[in-house]
Amino acid sequence: EILSSLPLQMSLYFNIYFFPFWWLITVAILYLKYPVLSDYYKFILVTIMILVSVTELIRLYLGYVGNLLEKVPELAGFWLLTLLPQLPIILFLLFNEGLKIHSLERAVHIIFAAFLSFQVVAAFFTLRRMVNTLATRFRLTEFHRLEEQRPAPG
């Protein structure tokens, strides 16, 4: 039985091509609005861009490995990196009006937030299915091992 998720894999595939587009647009708009931002928003946005860039590369790698090779730790890492740093950061960029959000920037953030939201849900269900199946396999293996060790009757 194949445990990997096709919808999750398709989302990861399209996310890999969308992320450079998102990054270029976000950096270009940040460059344009940088002079009018306050100092703390300048620091926050530069920090966010560095954090998102590094985290996204790791997150997508873990998603590919975890889903295609059916590895629970990697998929769990992908799910946690999606849920904790990435989704709140994108929502901050999307809804904080102090950042002087441009309409193109809002559009790409909405698409990225949709990718992340779908991936959180799809990875959760895939992870749950993988863990349940692996736990069942482990229990069956242990049962068969105990059956072999049991002394013969009589």
C-alpha positions, 0 to 999 in steps of 0.5 A: 500500500502506498502511503504518500499523498498525491495532492500533497506532492502536487502542492509541493511541486507547484510550490517549488516553482512558485517560491522563487516568483514569490521571493522576487516579487517580495524583494522587489517591492521591499526595495521600492517601499524600504525608504518609507518604512519605519526602522523597526519594520525595515529590520523585521522585513529583512529578518523575515525574508532571510528566515523564510528563505532558509526555512522554505528550502529546508521545509520543501526538502523535508516535504519531498523526502517525507512524502515520497519516501514515506518517512514519518520524521521528515514529514513531521518536520515538514508539517511543523515548519509549515505550521509554526514559522511559515504560516504565521509569517505569511499571515503577518505579511498579509494582514499587517497594514503597517507594512504598507502592502502593495496589491501585487504583494498582497496577491502573492502572499494570498497564493503562498498562504493558500499553499501553506494552508493546504499543505498543513491539512494534507500533511496532517492527514498523510502523517496520521495515515502513515503513523497508523499504518506503520504502528499496525505493521509494527504490532503485526511483526511483534505478534508474529515474532511472539508466535514464533517464540512460543513453545509448541504445545505438548 
